[in-house]
């Protein structure tokens, strides 16, 4: 499979779909992703007899081959549009519509008047590290995506140059709140801060990131003056 080794405008294509076509496609493939995510969770927690597990394994492999009858080579990539500042980054590991591992849902997204970005997420058994707790690497992964989006919303889009994570207390599996905001901006560099909060209102993880606008994007119409992320 082919995976690009560097990133420039060539790796961002503009979608040829109309808004109606995109909505239909996203509805069908989003449902497939949700079903796959439910399957992964069930597979992790199942206690069925081994013979039943073997039978299900055969069925899953059959379904996999049906999906591979027509499949693209390598990574999914990123499409821009059809709407203004819309990024169809459906393979993204944190919020990709077609990635069953993704945990951040657009329908839980909120941007406050102060341009603070907020998400409600639920990290279940698939994201476990210590027993009953979210894996620290998953927390960092989620915060990296969150801070990158907040940088763009605050007018300072860029790619991660540095991410510093402080683990304040254990993060329980289950429903959590995320929040991030642009702290400062100087030229192509933006500093963003964010946090994860548990159901009791305790901040469990804090992060600060440095995001840098790539040189090739300085005068690019899709990023200049916009609120578009790179992921």
HELIX and SHEET records of a PDB file:
HELIX    1   1 UNK A    9  UNK A   11  5                                   3    
HELIX    2   2 UNK A   19  UNK A   45  1                                  27    
HELIX    3   3 UNK A   50  UNK A   67  1                                  18    
HELIX    4   4 UNK A  106  UNK A  108  5                                   3    
HELIX    5   5 UNK A  125  UNK A  127  5                                   3    
HELIX    6   6 UNK A  136  UNK A  153  1                                  18    
HELIX    7   7 UNK A  215  UNK A  217  5                                   3    
SHEET    1   A 3 UNK A  12  UNK A  14  0                                        
SHEET    2   A 3 UNK A  78  UNK A  80  1                                        
SHEET    3   A 3 UNK A  87  UNK A  88 -1                                        
SHEET    1   B 6 UNK A 110  UNK A 111  0                                        
SHEET    2   B 6 UNK A 117  UNK A 123 -1                                        
SHEET    3   B 6 UNK A 174  UNK A 186 -1                                        
SHEET    4   B 6 UNK A 189  UNK A 197 -1                                        
SHEET    5   B 6 UNK A 203  UNK A 212 -1                                        
SHEET    6   B 6 UNK A 159  UNK A 167 -1                                        
END                                                                             
